[in-house]
């Protein structure tokens, strides 16, 4: 049973995983959400794909004055130190984090990631039509009306994690 963790979600500006333009983090302690963090980030490389903007709605104008990843992560990292990370489709979010660390020449601390998508497949199986974030979130009682907003997605992931990791 996982009661202490940080749910995380990244949005990217373009197909490069290092191009994080927003991050949402929801910290859970003793099974209760204790903190929510949302930050806009000036991406690297600093350009926006039409397709990525179409998904999350962010543009270069939204992040032009935002801090870069290394500055934002310096604020987040101490708050999640020692916690496992949960993400829906964790391969994407872990890839973003690894690529951003590489881009900013930071030493990656080998975060432990847990995937709520894989866990939902094990727990809910074919009882759900699919295991997309919004589908699983709704099944767990979370209304994800702001899908692809990093904080809303991280909060949905936290709610799912509390349910699926409890059932595994």
GILINQUI-V137088 format. One record per residue. N is the residue number from 1. RES is the residue in three letters. SS is DSSP state (helix for helix, strand for strand, loop for the rest). Layout:
N,RES,SS
N,RES,SS
This chain:
1,UNK,loop
2,UNK,loop
3,UNK,loop
4,UNK,loop
5,UNK,strand
6,UNK,strand
7,UNK,strand
8,UNK,strand
9,UNK,strand
10,UNK,strand
11,UNK,strand
12,UNK,strand
13,UNK,loop
14,UNK,loop
15,UNK,loop
16,UNK,loop
17,UNK,loop
18,UNK,loop
19,UNK,loop
20,UNK,strand
21,UNK,strand
22,UNK,strand
23,UNK,strand
24,UNK,strand
25,UNK,strand
26,UNK,strand
27,UNK,strand
28,UNK,strand
29,UNK,strand
30,UNK,loop
31,UNK,loop
32,UNK,strand
33,UNK,strand
34,UNK,strand
35,UNK,strand
36,UNK,strand
37,UNK,strand
38,UNK,strand
39,UNK,strand
40,UNK,strand
41,UNK,loop
42,UNK,loop
43,UNK,loop
44,UNK,loop
45,UNK,loop
46,UNK,loop
47,UNK,loop
48,UNK,loop
49,UNK,loop
50,UNK,helix
51,UNK,helix
52,UNK,helix
53,UNK,helix
54,UNK,helix
55,UNK,helix
56,UNK,helix
57,UNK,loop
58,UNK,loop
59,UNK,loop
60,UNK,helix
61,UNK,helix
62,UNK,helix
63,UNK,helix
64,UNK,loop
65,UNK,loop
66,UNK,loop
67,UNK,loop
68,UNK,loop
69,UNK,helix
70,UNK,helix
71,UNK,helix
72,UNK,helix
73,UNK,helix
74,UNK,helix
75,UNK,helix
76,UNK,helix
77,UNK,helix
78,UNK,helix
79,UNK,helix
80,UNK,helix
81,UNK,loop
82,UNK,loop
83,UNK,loop
84,UNK,strand
85,UNK,strand
86,UNK,strand
87,UNK,strand
88,UNK,loop
89,UNK,loop
90,UNK,helix
91,UNK,helix
92,UNK,helix
93,UNK,helix
94,UNK,helix
95,UNK,helix
96,UNK,helix
97,UNK,helix
98,UNK,helix
99,UNK,helix
100,UNK,helix
101,UNK,helix
102,UNK,helix
103,UNK,helix
104,UNK,loop
105,UNK,loop
106,UNK,loop
107,UNK,loop
108,UNK,loop
109,UNK,loop
110,UNK,loop
111,UNK,loop
112,UNK,loop
113,UNK,strand
114,UNK,strand
115,UNK,strand
116,UNK,helix
117,UNK,helix
118,UNK,helix
119,UNK,helix
120,UNK,helix
121,UNK,helix
122,UNK,helix
123,UNK,helix
124,UNK,helix
125,UNK,helix
126,UNK,helix
127,UNK,helix
128,UNK,loop
129,UNK,loop
130,UNK,loop
131,UNK,loop
132,UNK,loop
133,UNK,helix
134,UNK,helix
135,UNK,helix
136,UNK,helix
137,UNK,helix
138,UNK,helix
139,UNK,helix
140,UNK,loop
141,UNK,loop
142,UNK,loop
143,UNK,loop
144,UNK,loop
145,UNK,loop
146,UNK,loop
147,UNK,loop
148,UNK,loop
149,UNK,loop
150,UNK,helix
151,UNK,helix
152,UNK,helix
153,UNK,helix
154,UNK,helix
155,UNK,helix
156,UNK,helix
157,UNK,helix
158,UNK,helix
159,UNK,helix
160,UNK,helix
161,UNK,helix
162,UNK,helix
163,UNK,helix
164,UNK,helix
165,UNK,helix
166,UNK,helix
167,UNK,helix
168,UNK,loop
